[in-house]
């Protein structure tokens, strides 16, 4: 997770368990083997790091959020977690695989992150990742930005990187990876409870509202939720308009 975004680990675990539950199939795709050394890049609160370790691999969880790393260490004290910016990783030829779920879209310097991943992998090491792809949460972002623009007079700059298949594969290939698989797909995701959209925005988009005076943030949030209600809420069930990019690549 990016260091410039403040993460609420308690809210994340209470309301957004879908992040790691939807990522469990990625662990199957990774197919970790006993004795392998694996980096979980953007590990969050560590649930998938633990799933990888259950296969007998030696796994390190890395995240740039102190709150997330602190919670992961409390959740899984037997595992190793490090607080570090993925764009500044200093690992070199250490890992048989890098795994990343729902994290790479937060890392805006994608080229620096890809270079770091390439350095960290051993030759023939594999990257298995899933993250937000082109068009991900487009409806939510549009409502958030329109509301913030109404209060501030300017549209905020995007703070997430949602690439298309060709765009990301080209970045991988330029840094020496061989892209073996890349697939962009829709994954509408149910949110938890009547406050599902409000909680989602507080967790994943609140930084946009921090440009507003404190007294205006809650009214702007309520306005955004009401903009979204006819679009993403049906019979009381909120849904986020996720699109995911799934990638497998090899260091050659």
C-alpha positions as CSV (number, residue, x, y, z in Angstrom):
1,X,0.0,0.0,0.0
2,X,1.2,3.5,-0.7
3,X,2.8,5.5,2.2
4,X,0.9,8.7,1.3
5,X,-2.5,7.1,1.9
6,X,-3.5,6.6,5.6
7,X,-4.9,3.1,6.1
8,X,-7.4,2.2,8.8
9,X,-6.4,-1.5,9.4
10,X,-9.4,-2.0,11.7
11,X,-11.9,-0.8,9.1
12,X,-10.1,-2.8,6.5
13,X,-10.5,-6.0,8.4
14,X,-14.0,-5.3,9.6
15,X,-15.6,-4.3,6.3
16,X,-13.3,-5.1,3.4
17,X,-12.4,-8.8,3.8
18,X,-13.4,-9.3,0.2
19,X,-9.9,-7.9,-0.7
20,X,-8.1,-11.0,0.5
21,X,-11.0,-13.5,0.1
22,X,-11.2,-12.6,-3.6
23,X,-7.4,-13.0,-3.8
24,X,-7.3,-16.6,-2.4
25,X,-7.6,-18.0,-5.9
26,X,-4.4,-16.1,-6.7
27,X,-2.5,-18.2,-4.2
28,X,-3.7,-21.3,-6.1
29,X,-2.4,-19.7,-9.3
30,X,0.9,-18.9,-7.6
31,X,1.1,-22.6,-6.5
32,X,3.8,-22.0,-3.8
33,X,6.1,-24.9,-3.2
34,X,7.8,-26.0,0.1
35,X,11.2,-24.4,0.3
36,X,10.5,-21.5,-2.1
37,X,11.2,-18.0,-1.0
38,X,8.3,-15.7,-1.9
39,X,7.7,-12.0,-1.5
40,X,4.1,-10.8,-0.9
41,X,4.2,-7.3,-2.2
42,X,1.5,-5.0,-0.7
43,X,0.6,-7.6,1.9
44,X,-2.0,-5.5,3.8
45,X,-2.9,-7.2,7.1
46,X,-1.3,-10.5,6.1
47,X,-4.1,-13.0,5.4
48,X,-2.7,-14.1,2.0
49,X,0.9,-14.0,3.3
50,X,-0.2,-16.6,5.8
51,X,-2.0,-18.7,3.1
52,X,1.3,-18.8,1.1
53,X,3.2,-19.8,4.2
54,X,0.8,-22.7,4.8
55,X,2.1,-24.3,1.6
56,X,5.6,-24.5,3.1
57,X,7.2,-21.6,1.4
58,X,9.3,-19.0,3.2
59,X,7.4,-15.8,2.7
60,X,8.1,-12.1,3.5
61,X,5.2,-9.7,3.5
62,X,6.0,-6.1,2.5
63,X,3.8,-3.0,2.8
64,X,4.5,0.7,3.0
65,X,1.7,1.4,5.5
66,X,2.8,1.3,9.2
67,X,-0.8,0.5,10.2
68,X,-1.1,-2.4,7.9
69,X,2.4,-3.9,8.8
70,X,1.6,-3.4,12.5
71,X,-1.7,-5.3,12.1
72,X,-0.1,-8.0,10.1
73,X,2.6,-8.6,12.7
74,X,-0.2,-8.8,15.4
75,X,-2.2,-11.2,13.2
76,X,0.7,-13.5,12.3
77,X,3.6,-13.0,14.7
78,X,5.3,-16.2,13.4
79,X,5.7,-14.5,9.9
80,X,8.2,-11.9,8.7
81,X,6.8,-8.5,7.6
82,X,8.8,-5.4,6.5
83,X,7.8,-1.8,6.2
84,X,9.1,-0.5,2.9
85,X,8.2,1.4,-0.2
86,X,8.0,-1.1,-3.2
87,X,9.6,1.5,-5.5
88,X,12.7,1.6,-3.3
89,X,13.1,-2.1,-2.6
90,X,16.7,-3.2,-2.1
91,X,16.2,-7.0,-2.5
92,X,18.4,-8.6,-5.2
93,X,18.1,-12.1,-6.6
94,X,16.4,-13.3,-3.4
95,X,13.0,-14.7,-4.4
96,X,11.6,-17.5,-6.5
97,X,8.3,-15.7,-6.9
98,X,6.6,-12.3,-6.2
99,X,2.9,-12.4,-5.3
100,X,0.8,-9.3,-5.2
101,X,-3.0,-8.9,-4.7
102,X,-4.9,-5.6,-4.9
103,X,-1.8,-3.5,-4.4
104,X,0.0,-2.6,-7.6
105,X,-2.5,0.0,-8.6
106,X,-1.6,2.0,-5.5
107,X,2.0,2.3,-6.6
108,X,2.1,5.2,-9.0
109,X,5.7,4.9,-10.1
110,X,5.0,1.6,-11.9
111,X,8.3,1.5,-13.7
112,X,10.3,1.8,-10.5
113,X,8.2,-0.9,-8.9
114,X,8.7,-3.3,-11.8
115,X,12.4,-2.7,-11.8
116,X,12.5,-3.5,-8.1
117,X,10.5,-6.7,-8.7
118,X,12.9,-7.7,-11.5
119,X,15.9,-7.1,-9.2
120,X,14.3,-9.0,-6.3
121,X,13.6,-12.1,-8.4
122,X,16.0,-14.9,-9.2
123,X,16.4,-15.8,-12.9
124,X,13.3,-17.6,-14.1
125,X,11.5,-16.3,-11.0
126,X,7.8,-15.6,-11.5
127,X,5.5,-12.6,-10.9
128,X,1.9,-13.5,-10.1
129,X,-0.3,-10.4,-9.5
130,X,-3.8,-9.1,-9.6
131,X,-4.8,-5.5,-9.2
132,X,-7.1,-2.8,-10.5
133,X,-7.2,-2.5,-14.3
134,X,-8.5,0.1,-16.7
135,X,-11.9,1.3,-15.8
136,X,-11.8,0.0,-12.2
137,X,-14.2,1.8,-9.9
138,X,-14.8,4.3,-12.6
139,X,-18.3,5.1,-11.5
140,X,-17.2,5.7,-7.9
141,X,-14.2,7.8,-8.9
142,X,-16.3,9.9,-11.2
143,X,-18.8,10.7,-8.4
144,X,-16.0,11.4,-5.9
145,X,-14.2,13.7,-8.2
146,X,-17.3,15.5,-9.3
147,X,-18.3,16.2,-5.7
148,X,-14.8,17.3,-4.7
149,X,-14.6,19.5,-7.8
150,X,-17.9,21.2,-6.8
151,X,-16.5,22.1,-3.4
152,X,-13.0,23.0,-4.4
153,X,-13.4,24.3,-8.0
154,X,-10.9,21.8,-9.5
155,X,-10.9,18.2,-10.4
156,X,-8.4,16.2,-8.2
157,X,-5.6,14.3,-9.9
158,X,-6.1,10.5,-9.9
159,X,-4.1,8.7,-7.1
160,X,-4.4,5.2,-8.5
161,X,-2.9,3.5,-11.6
162,X,-5.3,1.4,-13.5
163,X,-3.6,0.2,-16.7
164,X,-4.9,-1.8,-19.6
165,X,-3.5,-5.2,-20.7
166,X,-1.2,-3.8,-23.4
167,X,0.0,-0.9,-21.3
168,X,1.1,-3.0,-18.3
169,X,2.5,-5.9,-20.5
170,X,4.7,-3.3,-22.3
171,X,6.0,-1.9,-19.0
172,X,6.9,-5.5,-17.9
173,X,8.6,-6.3,-21.2
174,X,10.6,-3.1,-21.2
175,X,12.2,-4.0,-17.9
176,X,13.1,-7.6,-18.9
177,X,10.1,-9.6,-17.9
178,X,8.4,-12.0,-20.3
179,X,4.7,-11.6,-20.0
180,X,3.1,-15.1,-20.0
181,X,-0.5,-14.1,-19.3
182,X,-2.5,-10.9,-18.9
183,X,-6.3,-10.7,-18.5
184,X,-8.6,-7.8,-17.8
185,X,-12.1,-8.6,-16.4
186,X,-15.1,-7.2,-14.6
187,X,-15.5,-8.2,-11.0
188,X,-18.5,-6.3,-9.5
189,X,-18.0,-6.6,-5.7
190,X,-20.6,-6.6,-3.0
191,X,-19.9,-4.2,-0.1
192,X,-20.9,-4.9,3.5
193,X,-24.0,-3.4,5.1
194,X,-26.1,-0.3,4.6
195,X,-23.0,1.9,4.9
196,X,-21.1,-0.2,2.4
197,X,-20.3,2.6,0.1
198,X,-19.6,5.1,2.8
199,X,-17.1,2.7,4.4
200,X,-15.5,1.9,1.1
201,X,-14.9,5.6,0.3
202,X,-13.5,6.2,3.8
203,X,-11.1,3.4,3.4
204,X,-10.1,3.7,-0.3
205,X,-10.8,7.3,-1.4
206,X,-10.9,9.5,1.7
207,X,-7.6,11.2,0.6
208,X,-9.6,13.1,-2.1
209,X,-11.8,14.7,0.6
210,X,-8.8,15.8,2.6
211,X,-8.5,18.7,0.1
212,X,-11.7,20.1,1.7
213,X,-11.9,22.1,4.9
214,X,-12.7,19.6,7.8
215,X,-16.3,21.0,8.2
216,X,-17.1,20.2,4.5
217,X,-15.8,16.6,4.3
218,X,-18.7,14.8,5.8
219,X,-21.4,16.7,3.8
220,X,-19.3,16.0,0.7
221,X,-19.1,12.3,1.5
222,X,-22.9,12.1,2.0
223,X,-23.5,13.9,-1.3
224,X,-21.2,11.5,-3.0
225,X,-23.0,8.5,-1.6
226,X,-26.3,9.9,-2.8
227,X,-24.9,10.5,-6.3
228,X,-23.9,6.8,-6.3
229,X,-27.1,5.3,-4.8
230,X,-29.1,5.0,-8.0
231,X,-26.1,3.7,-9.9
232,X,-24.6,1.1,-7.5
233,X,-27.2,0.3,-4.9
234,X,-30.0,-2.1,-5.5
235,X,-32.5,-3.3,-2.9
236,X,-30.1,-2.0,-0.2
237,X,-27.1,-3.9,-1.5
238,X,-24.1,-1.7,-2.5
239,X,-21.7,-2.9,-5.2
240,X,-18.3,-1.5,-6.2
241,X,-17.6,-1.5,-10.0
242,X,-14.3,-3.3,-9.8
243,X,-12.3,-4.4,-12.9
244,X,-9.2,-6.5,-12.3
245,X,-6.0,-7.1,-14.3
246,X,-4.4,-10.5,-13.7
247,X,-0.8,-10.9,-14.8
248,X,1.8,-13.7,-14.8
249,X,5.3,-12.9,-15.9
250,X,8.8,-14.4,-15.7
251,X,12.2,-12.9,-15.2
252,X,14.4,-14.0,-18.2
